[in-house]
Amino acid sequence: MAITTVVPPARNTLFTLVRGAMTGGVIGASLTALVVGTVIRSVPLFVTGLGVPAVYALLAFLAGVPRRAREAAIAPRTALAMTESVEAVRGEATSDVAVRFVSTVAPDQAPAYRVAFTQHVHLADLPDYRAGGVVVVQYPPDRPWQVKIVKRPTPEWEERAAGARIDSAPGPILTSENPEGNAVGFVRLLALLLAAAGVVLLFRTDLFDEDTSAEPPSSTRPPVSASTSSSTTVVTSASGTVTLGPHQSFLDQGELRKAVTALTQGTDARMGLTVVVQDRMLSVVYAHTGSQTPAFDLDSLPYERFPALVQEARSSLGDGSPQTWELTVERLTGSLAIRVGITGARGTAWLEADGDANVVRRTPAH
């Protein structure tokens, strides 16, 4: 005769689905928080990844306290059971083995029924549980499928088991092994993935933020509006310095003249001794009033032609390697001189121009 296994109905399908979703969400969020916290070096996020599952486990334990208290208050029933089959389902590293029993339970004042359950048995005790043998079992009155073999019954029940004979009961088999349905597994997996994606999305800026220390060439740099630009200006009686913020360059159109105007506006410092320009830094040394050192008018320099000079000096290297540049304006020899130095993997190339930004000398890299 074919044997049909009957699974006790779930207490609450909606509750089971919600619990599965919460468990999957906690697992996905905590694991992702640990990984993301490690990558972005965020201690609070890493600690959150450790703390969330611990808090969830504590809450789940506290929520189950009333149910466990009610179940513990109900005294279990004791009955005799005839073992129909014994099967070791999995071995353990210890001396205990998980054994699946199929038995006929014969309560004193209720019809006999068949049940399947799993219980750990010591290896030395396995010969005591053979097919056809009678043992003493206990089970909750409201959950007759949760059967457990009593390993050391009272002398009275041990005597009854020794002289009892129980026939196999007809009908289906109850089982305490209540596998979760496919819906619960799907909901748990979906919640896990959504929680993991939510954590990654929340910290996507920190995860995928590119290093802005390596500025792209000015020809490919996106334009920065005045509302988002930033710069730092420091002015003393002898010098002035302007430092641009990220994504800005003095090669951008009009940026250099605007910075020089900001340094000289509202002051008498119109004459300069030297001007040094780098990609994001401008330094000006002023000429003191009455000084005999050759100076030049800061407003008269051809700032609009400086980017072309830098680009021409760059082409003299032409090896595609990362390059740094510096433009210097001075009048130490009597005539205004503009010098551009480009440093790359092949060395330093120089370009010299006159006061009108006309190239007069080129020195290739060496």
C-alpha positions in Angstrom: 0.0 0.0 0.0 1.3 3.4 -0.9 2.3 5.6 2.0 1.1 9.3 2.0 2.9 11.8 4.2 0.7 14.4 5.7 2.3 17.7 6.8 0.6 19.6 9.6 -0.9 22.8 8.3 1.0 26.0 8.8 -0.1 28.2 11.6 -0.3 31.3 9.5 0.8 31.5 5.9 1.0 35.3 5.9 3.1 35.3 9.1 5.4 32.8 7.5 5.9 34.9 4.4 6.5 38.1 6.3 9.0 36.3 8.6 10.8 34.9 5.5 11.0 38.3 3.9 12.3 39.9 7.1 14.9 37.2 7.5 16.1 37.5 3.9 16.2 41.3 4.2 18.3 41.2 7.3 20.7 38.7 5.8 21.1 40.6 2.6 21.5 44.0 4.2 23.9 42.9 7.0 26.2 41.0 4.6 26.2 43.8 2.1 26.9 46.4 4.8 29.9 44.4 6.0 31.3 44.3 2.5 30.6 47.9 1.6 31.8 49.1 5.0 35.1 47.3 4.4 35.5 48.7 0.9 34.7 52.4 1.8 36.4 52.0 5.2 33.2 53.1 7.1 33.4 51.8 10.7 29.7 52.8 11.5 28.5 50.9 8.5 30.6 47.8 9.3 29.3 47.9 12.9 25.8 48.2 11.7 26.3 45.1 9.5 27.3 43.2 12.6 24.6 44.6 14.9 21.5 44.3 12.7 21.4 40.4 12.7 22.1 40.3 16.4 19.2 42.7 17.2 16.9 40.8 14.8 17.8 37.5 16.5 17.1 39.0 19.9 13.8 40.4 18.8 12.8 37.0 17.2 13.7 35.3 20.5 11.7 37.7 22.6 8.7 37.4 20.2 8.7 33.6 20.7 8.9 33.7 24.5 5.1 33.8 25.0 4.5 30.9 22.6 7.2 28.8 24.2 5.8 29.5 27.6 2.4 28.4 26.6 3.8 25.2 25.1 5.9 24.5 28.2 2.8 24.8 30.4 1.1 21.9 28.6 2.2 18.6 30.1 3.3 16.1 27.4 1.5 12.8 26.9 3.3 9.6 27.3 2.5 6.6 25.1 3.9 3.4 23.6 5.1 3.3 20.0 6.1 0.6 17.6 9.1 1.4 15.4 8.3 0.5 11.8 11.5 1.8 10.1 14.8 3.3 11.2 17.1 5.3 8.8 20.2 7.3 9.6 19.7 10.5 7.6 23.0 12.2 8.2 26.2 11.5 10.2 27.7 14.0 12.6 31.3 14.7 13.6 30.3 13.7 17.2 29.1 10.3 18.4 25.4 11.3 17.9 23.6 10.4 14.6 20.4 11.9 13.2 17.9 9.1 12.7 14.6 9.2 11.0 11.9 7.0 12.6 8.6 5.9 11.2 6.5 4.7 14.1 3.0 3.8 15.1 2.0 5.6 18.3 -0.7 4.0 20.5 -2.1 6.4 23.1 -4.1 4.9 25.9 -7.3 6.8 25.3 -7.0 7.8 21.6 -6.8 6.0 18.2 -3.3 4.9 17.1 -1.6 6.9 14.3 1.6 6.8 12.3 4.2 9.5 12.5 7.6 10.3 11.1 10.2 12.2 13.1 13.9 12.7 13.4 15.9 12.4 16.6 19.6 12.2 17.5 20.7 8.9 18.8 24.1 7.9 20.3 26.0 5.4 18.2 26.1 2.9 21.2 22.2 3.1 21.5 21.4 2.4 17.8 20.9 -1.4 18.4 18.1 -0.6 20.9 16.0 1.0 18.1 15.3 -1.7 15.7 12.3 -2.2 13.4 9.4 -3.9 15.2 10.6 -2.8 18.7 8.3 -1.0 21.1 9.6 2.2 22.8 8.2 4.9 25.1 7.5 8.3 23.5 6.2 11.7 24.5 4.4 14.4 22.5 2.4 17.6 23.1 -1.4 16.9 23.1 -2.0 19.7 20.6 0.9 18.6 18.3 0.9 14.9 18.1 3.4 14.9 15.2 6.1 16.3 17.5 7.0 12.8 18.9 10.2 12.2 20.9 11.5 8.9 22.2 12.0 8.8 26.0 15.5 7.4 26.4 15.1 6.6 30.1 11.4 5.9 30.9 10.1 5.2 34.3 10.1 1.6 35.5 6.3 1.4 35.0 6.5 2.5 31.3 9.6 0.4 30.7 7.7 -2.7 32.0 4.7 -1.9 29.8 7.0 -1.5 26.7 8.7 -4.8 27.4 5.5 -6.8 27.2 3.5 -4.7 24.7 2.6 -5.7 21.1 1.4 -3.0 18.7 0.2 -3.4 15.2 0.9 -0.9 12.5 -1.9 1.7 12.3 -3.6 2.3 9.0 -3.8 5.7 7.3 -1.3 8.4 6.4 1.8 9.5 8.2 2.1 12.7 10.2 5.5 14.3 10.2 7.2 16.9 12.3 9.4 17.8 9.4 7.5 20.8 8.0 9.5 21.9 4.9 8.9 25.5 3.9 7.0 26.0 0.6 8.5 27.4 -2.5 6.8 30.7 -1.9 8.6 31.3 1.3 12.0 30.5 -0.2 11.2 32.8 -3.2 10.2 35.7 -0.9 13.3 35.2 1.3 15.6 35.3 -1.8 13.8 38.3 -3.3 14.1 40.2 0.0 17.8 39.3 0.3 18.5 40.7 -3.2 16.5 43.8 -2.7 18.1 44.6 0.7 21.6 44.1 -0.8 20.8 46.3 -3.8 19.4 49.0 -1.4 22.6 49.2 0.6 24.7 49.4 -2.5 22.4 52.1 -4.0 22.5 54.1 -0.8 26.3 54.2 -0.7 26.9 54.2 -4.5 28.6 57.6 -4.3 31.2 56.4 -1.8 31.7 53.1 -3.7 32.1 54.5 -7.2 33.5 57.9 -6.6 36.4 58.5 -8.9 39.7 59.9 -7.8 39.7 63.6 -8.8 43.3 64.1 -7.9 44.4 63.3 -11.5 42.9 66.1 -13.4 42.0 65.5 -17.1 43.4 67.7 -19.8 41.8 71.1 -20.2 40.5 70.1 -23.7 38.4 67.3 -22.2 37.5 68.8 -18.9 33.8 69.7 -18.6 33.1 73.4 -18.2 32.5 74.5 -14.6 30.0 77.3 -14.0 30.8 80.2 -11.8 28.2 79.0 -9.3 30.0 75.7 -8.7 33.5 76.9 -9.0 35.7 77.6 -6.0 39.1 79.2 -5.4 41.3 80.4 -2.6 43.0 83.8 -2.7 45.8 84.9 -0.4 47.2 88.4 -0.8 50.1 90.1 1.2 52.0 93.2 0.6 54.7 91.3 -1.3 52.8 88.6 -3.2 49.5 87.1 -4.1 48.4 83.5 -4.6 45.2 82.0 -6.2 44.4 78.3 -5.9 41.6 76.9 -8.0 39.2 74.2 -6.8 38.7 70.8 -8.4 37.7 70.6 -12.1 39.2 74.0 -12.8 42.3 75.1 -14.6 44.1 78.3 -15.5 44.0 77.1 -19.1 40.3 77.6 -19.1 39.2 80.7 -21.1 39.4 83.9 -19.1 40.3 82.1 -15.9 43.9 83.5 -15.6 43.0 87.1 -16.3 40.1 87.0 -13.8 42.5 85.7 -11.1 45.1 88.4 -11.8 42.4 91.1 -11.7 41.2 89.7 -8.3 44.8 90.0 -7.0 45.2 93.7 -8.1 41.7 95.0 -7.6 41.5 97.7 -5.0 45.3 97.9 -4.5 48.2 99.8 -6.1 50.0 96.5 -6.9 49.9 96.9 -10.7 53.6 96.1 -11.3 55.0 92.7 -10.9 58.4 91.0 -10.7 57.4 87.5 -11.5 54.3 85.5 -12.4 54.3 81.7 -12.0 51.3 79.8 -13.4 50.5 76.1 -13.0 47.4 74.2 -13.8 45.5 75.2 -10.6 47.9 77.7 -8.9 48.9 81.3 -9.7 51.6 83.1 -7.8 52.5 86.8 -8.3 55.4 88.7 -6.7 54.8 92.4 -6.6 57.4 95.1 -7.2 57.9 97.5 -4.3 57.4 101.2 -5.0 60.7 102.8 -5.8 62.5 99.5 -6.4 65.1 99.5 -9.2 64.4 95.9 -10.1 62.9 95.6 -13.7 59.1 95.2 -13.4 56.2 94.9 -15.8 52.6 95.9 -15.8 50.5 92.9 -14.7 47.4 94.1 -16.8 49.4 94.2 -20.0 50.3 90.5 -20.3 48.7 88.5 -23.1 46.9 86.1 -20.8 44.6 84.9 -23.6 47.6 83.4 -25.5 49.1 81.5 -22.6 47.0 78.3 -23.1 48.3 78.1 -26.7 51.8 78.4 -25.6 51.3 75.6 -23.1 49.7 73.4 -25.7 52.6 74.1 -28.1 55.1 73.2 -25.4 53.2 70.0 -24.7 53.4 68.9 -28.4 57.2 69.1 -28.2 57.1 66.0 -25.9 54.3 64.2 -27.7 54.8 60.8 -26.0 51.3 60.6 -24.5 52.8 60.4 -21.0 51.4 62.3 -18.0 52.7 65.8 -18.1 53.0 68.8 -15.7 53.5 72.3 -16.8 54.7 75.6 -15.4 54.6 79.1 -17.1 56.9 81.8 -15.8 56.9 85.6 -16.7 59.8 87.8 -15.7 61.9 90.8 -16.8 65.2 90.1 -15.2 67.2 90.6 -18.4 65.6 93.8 -19.4 63.0 92.4 -21.8 59.9 90.6 -20.9 60.3 86.8 -21.2 57.6 84.1 -21.1 58.9 80.6 -20.4 56.9 77.4 -20.4 58.4 74.1 -19.0 56.7 70.7 -19.7 57.9 67.7 -17.7 57.0 64.2 -18.7 58.5 60.7 -18.9 61.0 61.8 -21.5 62.3 64.7 -19.5 61.6 68.5 -19.6 60.9 70.5 -22.7 61.2 74.3 -22.7 59.5 77.0 -24.8 60.4 80.7 -24.6 58.3 83.6 -26.0 58.5 87.4 -26.0 56.2 89.9 -24.4 53.6 89.4 -27.2 53.6 85.6 -26.8 55.6 85.0 -30.0 57.8 81.9 -29.7 61.5 82.8 -30.0 63.2 79.5 -28.8 62.3 75.9 -28.3 64.3 73.4 -26.3 63.2 69.7 -26.7 63.1 67.2 -23.9 66.4 65.5 -23.1 
